[in-house]
């Protein structure tokens, strides 16, 4: 076979990242822990990856690729809500700056600089500009970053095309296959989504987000909680697995098991990219469904106290404002509830992020429902059914899910809500 290779690719292929075998071994161990961190959504694995990369740098202070991966992990931890501190931002930028100082023409360093602007500064235009410059110099370079930016910009079809191209370049990349599955879930293309998630799992069978995505598909596409439970039984322990179990039990209206699962948790809260779990708030949702107003308010009040303190410390965190709005709504504090819901949406609007911004509109719909503003709640749900958004079951809207979920019970007597379900039943 006659193969042609551009000069930039030839130089990259021939370049040795380090002459120190011990440093390279630590680098490989770091990559392995990083992959496990992605697959299992495990913070400890990311910390272990950073530790391995730091050891590699001790052995070879000129190891630019080690700095690159370190920056990537720091950016990832910031973006996905693991640690949204200024220190984490600074560590990411310092690492990629050091990589570029050591090796100014390293394309991977510029790519990770693009991730820094995308994940840490949410500057999609600058990130795209950096990536496109890398792509111009290295046409065969993995274009997945551009696909992720296109998704945030609402360019969903372009996103799929770009990620499929990236997967053709890197056909063993579990994360790209998973992201293609997630994008198809967001677009309500459940058959295609399942195909991509299965492909991700064929590469990495324990990939937790892909497994959770398949659980979500069963509910979103057909409202089948039994299939969801069968698959959930096979999933490893994890906070996201816990919350998926809680979500499924609520959809089944099995409130006893939902309460038992909450009682068994060893933690009171956890954070994901666009989700803040607070145990007392979850309790309040169960007691609201059970129409036990006294216990609902008791738990909502406990959540309120903690969330107000958290918001005072992190006033710019939309996840906390969204949760506080729900706590106020359970307590009947209507104006404050709507204000916090609006605040969360203002901090992360659809215009800023077409993929995840709608999560805060869904939260607003929940608040409107709780405080009796049914028409406004239906406005939000109608809009959400018309657009792609998010990928996790508890952040997405579909007709089969709406039919099951007890949180929408106050809307069921509304003729407009009934028409909404009927008119969208064939497509969503």
NUVEX-72115 format. One record per atom (N, C-alpha, C): residue in one letter; x, y, z. Coordinates in steps of 0.2 Angstrom, whole numbers, plus 5000, padded with zeros to 4 digits. Example, Ala and Ser with C-alpha at 12.3 -4.5 7.8 and 13.67 -1.06 7.14 Angstrom:
2
A506649725039/A506249785039/A506649845039/S506449895035/S506849955036/S506450005039/
This chain:
428
X500449945000/X500050005000/X500450065000/X500350114996/X500750174995/X500450225000/X500850245005/X500650295010/X501050355010/X500650415010/X500950475010/X500950505017/X501450545019/X501350575026/X501650645026/X501250695028/X501450755028/X502050765033/X502450815032/X503050825036/X502950835043/X502350875045/X502250885052/X502050815056/X501750775052/X501550705055/X502150665056/X502650675051/X503250635051/X503650655057/X503750725058/X504150745064/X503850715070/X503150725071/X502850705077/X502950625078/X502850585073/X502950515073/X503650495075/X504150535073/X504850515074/X505150545081/X504750595084/X504950625090/X504850575096/X505350585100/X505350545106/X505150585112/X504550575116/X504350615121/X504850625127/X505250575128/X505750575133/X506250525132/X506850535134/X507350485134/X507450445140/X507050465145/X507050435152/X506550375152/X506750315152/X506250265152/X505750265159/X506050285164/X505750285171/X505150335170/X505350395167/X504850445167/X504250425162/X504450395157/X503950365152/X503550315155/X503750275159/X503350225163/X502850265167/X503050315171/X502650345175/X502050385171/X502250405165/X501850445160/X501250395158/X501450335156/X500950285154/X500550265160/X500750255166/X500350245172/X499850295173/X500050365172/X499650415172/X499050415167/X499250395161/X498750395156/X498250335158/X498450285160/X498050225162/X497550255168/X497850285173/X497350315178/X496850365175/X497150405171/X496650455167/X496150415164/X496250365160/X495750325156/X495250295161/X495450275167/X495050245172/X494550305175/X494850355176/X494550415179/X493950435174/X494050435167/X493550445163/X492950395163/X493250325163/X492750275162/X492350265168/X492550275174/X492250265180/X492050335184/X492150385181/X491950455184/X492250455191/X492850435192/X493250425198/X493750485199/X493650525204/X494050575206/X494750555208/X494750505212/X495350475214/X495850455209/X495550425203/X495950405198/X496250465194/X495950515194/X496250575191/X496850605196/X496750605202/X497250625207/X497850575206/X497750515205/X498250465204/X498650485198/X498250495193/X498550515186/X499050575187/X498750625190/X499250685192/X499850665195/X499750625200/X500350605204/X500850565200/X500650525196/X501050485191/X501450535186/X501050585184/X501350635179/X501850675183/X501750695189/X502250735193/X502850695194/X502750635195/X503350585196/X503750585190/X503450585184/X503750585178/X504150645177/X503850705179/X504250765178/X504850775182/X504750745188/X505350745193/X505950705189/X505850655186/X506350615183/X506550655176/X506150685173/X506350725167/X505950785167/X506250845169/X505950905170/X505750935163/X506050905157/X505950935151/X505350895147/X504950845150/X504550805148/X503850845146/X503850875140/X503250915139/X502650885138/X502550825136/X501950785135/X501650775142/X502050765147/X501850755154/X501450815157/X501750875155/X501450935157/X500750945153/X500750925147/X500150925143/X499550885146/X499750825148/X499150785151/X498950805157/X499450835161/X499250865168/X498750925167/X498950965162/X498451025161/X497750995159/X497750945155/X497150915152/X496650895158/X497050855163/X496650825169/X496450885173/X496850935174/X496550995179/X495951025175/X496051035169/X495451075165/X494851025166/X494950965165/X494350915165/X494050915172/X494450915177/X494150915184/X493750985186/X494051035183/X493651105184/X493051105180/X493051085174/X492451085169/X491851045172/X492050985174/X491550935176/X491350945183/X491550995186/X491251015193/X491650975199/X492150945198/X492550905203/X492850965208/X493151015205/X493451065209/X493451125205/X493051175206/X492951235203/X493251295207/X493951285208/X494351335212/X494751365207/X495051425209/X495551465205/X496151425205/X496351395211/X496951355211/X496951305205/X496351265204/X496351215199/X496451245192/X496151305191/X496251345185/X496951365184/X497251385189/X497951405188/X498451345187/X498351295190/X498751235189/X498651205182/X498051215179/X497951195172/X498351235167/X498351305168/X498651355164/X499451345164/X499651345171/X500351335172/X500651275168/X500351215168/X500551155165/X500651165158/X500051195155/X500151195147/X500651255145/X500651305149/X501151355148/X501851325148/X501951285153/X502651255153/X502751205148/X502251165145/X502351125140/X502551165133/X502251225132/X502351265127/X503051295127/X503251315133/X503951345134/X504451285133/X504351225134/X504851175133/X504851155126/X504251155123/X504151125116/X503651175112/X503851235110/X503451285107/X503051255101/X503251205097/X502951185091/X502551115092/X502451095099/X502051035100/X501351045099/X501051015094/X500351025092/X499850995098/X500050945102/X499650925107/X499550975113/X500151015114/X500051065119/X499551125117/X499551135110/X499051185108/X498351165108/X498251095107/X497651065107/X497351075115/X497851055119/X497651065126/X497551135129/X497851175126/X497751245127/X497051265125/X496851235119/X496151245117/X495651215122/X495751165125/X495351135130/X495351175136/X495851215138/X495851255143/X495351315142/X495451345136/X494951395134/X494251375134/X494151315132/X493451285131/X493151265138/X493551225142/X493351195148/X493351245154/X493851285154/X493951325160/X493751395159/X493751425154/X493551495152/X492951495149/X492651445146/X492051435142/X492051485136/X492651495133/X492751545128/X492851495121/X492251485119/X492251435113/X492551465107/X492451525106/X492751555100/X493551555100/X493851565105/X494551565106/X494751495106/X494451445109/X494551375108/X494551345101/X494051365098/X493951345091/X494551375086/X494751435088/X495251475084/X495951435085/X496051415091/X496651375093/X496651315089/X496151275090/X496051215087/X496151215079/X495751265076/X495851265069/X496551285066/X496951315070/X497651335069/X498051265069/X497851225074/X498251155074/X498051115068/X497351115067/X497151075061/X497451095055/X497551155054/X497851185048/X498551155047/X498951155052/X499651135052/X499651065052/X499151025055/X499250955056/X498550925053/X498350925047/X497750905044/X497450835047/X497950795049/X497650725052/X497550725059/X497650785062/X497550785069/X496850775072/X496750745077/X496050725080/X495650785081/X495050785077/X494650845078/X494150845083/X494150805088/X493550795093/X493450865096/X493950905098/X493750965102/X493351005098/X493351015092/X492951055088/X492251025088/X492150965088/X491450925089/X491150945095/X491550945101/X491250965107/X491051045107/X491451085104/X491251155104/X490651165099/X490551125094/X489951135090/X489351115093/X489451065098/X488851045102/X488651095106/X489151125110/X488951185114/X488651245110/X488851255104/X488551305100/X487851285097/X487651225098/X487051205095/X487051185088/X487651165085/X487751145079/X487751065079/X487251035080/X487150965082/X487450925076/X487150935070/X487350895065/X488050895063/X488350955063/X489050965062/X489450925068/X489250935074/X489550895079/X489550825078/X489050795076/X489050725074/X489550705069/X489550745063/X490050735058/X490750735060/X490850785064/X491550795067/X491750745071/X491350725076/X491550665080/X491650605077/X491250595072/X491250525068/X491950525064/X492150585062/X492850595058/X493350575064/X493250605070/X493750595075/X493850515077/X493250485077/X493250415078/X493550375073/X493550395067/X493850355061/X494550365062/X494850425065/X495550435066/X495750395072/X495350385077/X495550355083/X494950305085/X494950245081/X494350195082/X494350155088/X494950165093/X494950135099/X494850185105/X494550245103/X494450295108/X493750285111/X493750265117/X493150255121/X492750315121/X493050365123/X492750435125/X492350455119/X492650455113/X492350485107/X491750445105/X491750375106/X491150335105/X490650355110/X490850365116/X490350375121/X489950445120/X490450495118/X490150565116/X489650565110/X489750515105/X489350515100/X488650485102/X488750435107/X488150405110/X487750455114/X488050505118/X487750555121/X487450605117/X487750625112/X487450675107/X486850645104/X486850585102/X486250555099/X485650555104/X485850535110/X485350535116/X485050605116/X485450655116/X485250725116/X484750745111/X484850715105/X484450725099/X483850675098/X483750635103/X483250595104/X483250535098/X483850525096/X484050475091/X484250415095/X483850375098/X483950325103/X484350265100/X484050245094/X484450185091/X485150195090/X485250255086/X485950275085/X486350275091/X486050305096/X486450315103/X486650255106/X486150205106/X486350135109/X486850105105/X486850115098/X487450085094/X488150115096/X488150175097/X488750205099/X488950185106/X488450185110/X488650165117/X488950095118/X488550055114/X488849985113/X489549975110/X489650025106/X490350025103/X490850045108/X490650095112/X491150115118/X491250065123/X490750025124/X490749965129/X491149905126/X491149905119/X491549845117/X492249865117/X492449925118/X493149945119/X493349945126/X492849975130/X493049975138/X492349955141/X492249885142/X491649865145/X491349895151/X491849925155/X491649945162/X491450025162/X491450055156/X491350125155/X490750145158/X490750175164/X490150195168/X489650245164/X489850295162/X489450345158/X489050305152/X489350265149/X489050235143/X488550185146/X488650145151/X488150105155/X487550145157/X487750205160/X487150245163/X486750275157/X487050285151/X486750305145/X486250255143/X486450195143/X485950145141/X485350135145/X485550145152/X484950145157/X484450195155/X484750255154/X484350315152/X483950305146/X484250275140/X483850265134/X483250215135/X483250165140/X482650125141/X482050165143/X482250215147/X481650255150/X481450315145/X481950345142/X481850405138/X481450385132/X481650325129/X481350305123/X480650265123/X480650225129/X480050185129/X479750185136/X480050225141/X479750225148/X479850155151/X480350115149/X480350045152/X480850045158/X480550055164/X480950055170/X481249985172/X480849935170/X481149865171/X481749845168/X481849865161/X482449855158/X483049895161/X482849955163/X483349995167/X483549965173/X483149935177/X483349905183/X483749845182/X483649805177/X484049745176/X484749765174/X484849825170/X485549845169/X485849875175/X485449915178/X485749945184/X486049895189/X485749835190/X485949785194/X486649765193/X486849775187/X487549755184/X488049815185/X487849875187/X488349925187/X488649935194/X489349955194/X489749955200/X489450015204/X489650015211/X489450065215/X489750135213/X489350185213/X489550255212/X489050295213/X489250365214/X488750415216/X488250425210/X488450415204/X487950425199/X487550365198/X487750305200/X487350245200/X486850255205/X487050275211/X486550285216/X485950335214/X486150385211/X485650435209/X485250405203/X485550365199/X485050335194/X484550285197/X484850245202/X484350205206/X483750245209/X483950305212/X483450345215/X482950365210/X483250395204/X482850415199/X482350365196/X482550305195/X482150245193/X481650235198/X481750225204/X481250215209/X480750265210/X480950325209/X480450385209/X479950375203/X480250355197/X479850345191/X479350285192/X479550235196/X479150185197/X478650195203/X478750255206/X478350275212/X478450225217/X479050195218/X479150155223/X479550195228/X479150235232/X479450285237/X479750245243/X479550195245/X479950155250/X480650145248/X480750115242/X481450095240/X481850155239/X481450215237/X481850275236/X482150305242/X481650295247/X481850325254/X482450275257/X482350215256/X482850165258/X483550175255/X483550195249/X484150205245/X484450275248/X484050325249/X484350385252/X484650375259/X484350335263/X484550315270/X485150285270/X485350245264/X485950195264/X486550235262/X486450295259/X487050335257/X487550355262/X488150355261/X488650375266/X488850445265/X488550485260/X488750555259/X488050595259/X488150655260/X487550705260/X487550745253/X488050745250/X488050785243/X488550765239/X488550775232/X489050765227/X488950815222/X489450825218/X489350875212/X489650845206/X489250855200/X489450845194/X489450905190/X489550905183/X489650965179/X489051005180/X488450985179/X487851025179/X487350995184/X487550975189/X487150935194/X487450945201/X487050965206/X487150965213/X486650925217/X486950865219/X486450825223/X486550835231/X485950855234/X485950865241/X485450815244/X485650775249/X485150725251/X484550745254/X484550805258/X483950825260/X483450855255/X483750875250/X483250905244/X482950835241/X483350785240/X483050725237/X482550695242/X482650695248/X482150675253/X481450715252/X481550785251/X480950825250/X480550805244/X480950785239/X480550775232/X480150705233/X480450665238/X480050595239/X479450615243/X479450655248/X478950675252/X478450715249/X478650755244/X478150795240/X477750745236/X478050695233/X477750645229/X477250605233/X477450595239/X476950555244/X476450605247/X476450665246/X476050715249/X476050725256/X476650715259/X476850715266/X477150785267/X476750835267/X476950905267/X477450925273/X477250895279/X477650915285/X478450885284/X478550825282/X479150795281/X479550835275/X479150845270/X479450885264/X479750945266/X479350985270/X479651055272/X480251045277/X480150995282/X480750985286/X481450975283/X481350925278/X481950915274/X482150975269/X481651005266/X481851065262/X482151115266/X481951125273/X482251175277/X482951165278/X483151095280/X483851075281/X484251085275/X483951075269/X484351085263/X484451165262/X483951205263/X483951275262/X484551305266/X484651285272/X485151315277/X485851295274/X485951235272/X486651215269/X486751255262/X486251255258/X486251285251/X486351355251/X486051395256/X486151465257/X486851475259/X487151435263/X487851445265/X488351435259/X488151385255/X488551365249/X488551415244/X487951445243/X487851505238/X488251565240/X488251575247/X488651635249/X489351625248/X489651565247/X490351555246/X490451545239/X490051525235/X490151515228/X489551545224/X489451615224/X488851645221/X488851635214/X489351615210/X489351615203/X489151535201/X489051495205/X488951425204/X488151415202/X488051405196/X487351395194/X486951335197/X487351285198/X487151225201/X486851235208/X487151275212/X486951285219/X486251335218/X486251385214/X485651425213/X485051385211/X485151335207/X484651295204/X484351245210/X484851215214/X484651175220/X484251225225/X484551285227/X484251325231/X483551345229/X483451355223/X482751375220/X482251315222/X482451255221/X482051195222/X481851195230/X482351205234/X482251205241/X481751265243/X481751325240/X481351375242/X480651355239/X480551325233/X479951305231/X479551255235/X479951205238/X479651155242/X479451185249/X479751245251/X479551285257/X478951335255/X478751335249/X478251385247/X478451455247/X479151465246/X479351535246/X479451555238/X478851565235/X478751565228/X479251615225/X479251685227/X479651735223/X480451715224/X480651695230/X481351675230/X481551615226/X481051565226/X481151505222/X481251525214/X480851565212/X480851585205/X481451625203/X481651675208/X482251715208/X482851675207/X482951615211/X483551575211/X483551535205/X482951515202/X482951475196/X483151515190/X482951585190/X483151625185/X483851635185/X484151645191/X484851665192/X485251605189/X485051545191/X485451485188/X485451485180/X484851505178/X484751505170/X485151565167/X485251615171/X485551675168/X486351665168/X486551625173/X487251605174/X487451555168/X487051515166/X487151465161/X486651465156/X486551515152/X485951515147/X486051465141/X485451455138/X485551415132/X485951445126/X485951515126/X486251555121/X487051545122/X487251525128/X487951515130/X488151445129/X487651395130/X487851325130/X487151285128/X487151275121/X486551235119/X486451165121/X486951135124/X486951065126/X486751065133/X487051105138/X486851105145/X486451155148/X486451215144/X486051265146/X485351245148/X485051205143/X484351185145/X484151155151/X484751125154/X484651095161/X484351145166/X484551205165/X484251255170/X483551275168/X483351275162/X482651285160/X482251225163/X482451165163/X482151105166/X482051115174/X482551145177/X482551155184/X481951215185/X481951265181/X481451315181/X480751285181/X480651235176/X480051205175/X479851165181/X480351135185/X480151105191/X479951155196/X480251215197/X480151265202/X479451285200/X479251305194/X478651335192/X478051285194/X478151215193/X477651165195/X477551165202/X478051165206/X478051165213/X477651225216/X477751285213/X477451345216/X476751365212/X476551315208/X475851325205/X475851365199/X476451385196/X476451425189/X476451375184/X475851335183/X475851285178/X475951305171/X475651355168/X475751375161/X476451395160/X476851425165/X477551435164/X477951375164/X477751325168/X478051265168/X478051225161/X477351225158/X477251195152/X477651235146/X477751295147/X478151335142/X478851305142/X479151295147/X479751265147/X479851195145/X479351155147/X479351085144/X479251085137/X478751125134/X478651125127/X479351145123/X479651195126/X480251215122/X480851155123/X480851125129/X481351075129/X481251015125/X480650995124/X480450945119/X480650965112/X480751025110/X480851045103/X481551045102/X482051045107/X482751055106/X483150995108/X483750985106/X484250935109/X484550965115/X484650925120/X484950945126/X485250895130/X485750905134/X486050865139/X486050785137/X486150745142/X486150675140/X486050625145/X486050645152/X485850605157/X485050605158/X484850545160/X484050535161/X483750595165/X484050615171/X483750665175/X483850735173/X484150745167/X484250815164/X483950815158/X483550765156/X483250765149/X482550765150/X482150775144/X481450775144/X481250735138/X480850685139/X480550645134/X479850635136/X479350615131/X478650605132/X478550545137/X478950485135/X478850425140/X479050445147/X479550485148/X479750505155/X479250545158/X479050595154/X478550645157/X477950605159/X477750555156/X477150515158/X477250475165/X477850465166/X477950425172/X478150465178/X478450525177/X478750555183/X478250595187/X478250575194/X477750605198/X477850685200/X478450705198/X478550775199/X478050825195/X477850795189/X477450825184/X476650815186/X476550775191/X475850765193/X475350825193/X475550875196/X475150935196/X474950965189/X475350945184/X475150965177/X474650925174/X474550865176/X474150815172/X473450835171/X473150875175/X472450895173/X472450955169/X473050985167/X473051035162/X472951015155/X472451035151/X472351015145/X472951025140/X473251085141/X473851095137/X474451045138/X474551025144/X475050975146/X474850905142/X474150885142/X473950825139/X474050835132/X473950895129/X474050895121/X474750895120/X475250925124/X475950925123/X476150845123/X475950805127/X476150735127/X475850705121/X475250715119/X474950685113/X475350705106/X475450775106/X475750795100/X476450775099/X476850765104/X477550745104/X477650665105/X477150625105/X477250555107/X477550515102/X477550535096/X477850495090/X478550515089/X478750575092/X479450595090/X479950595096/X479650605102/X480050615108/X479950565113/
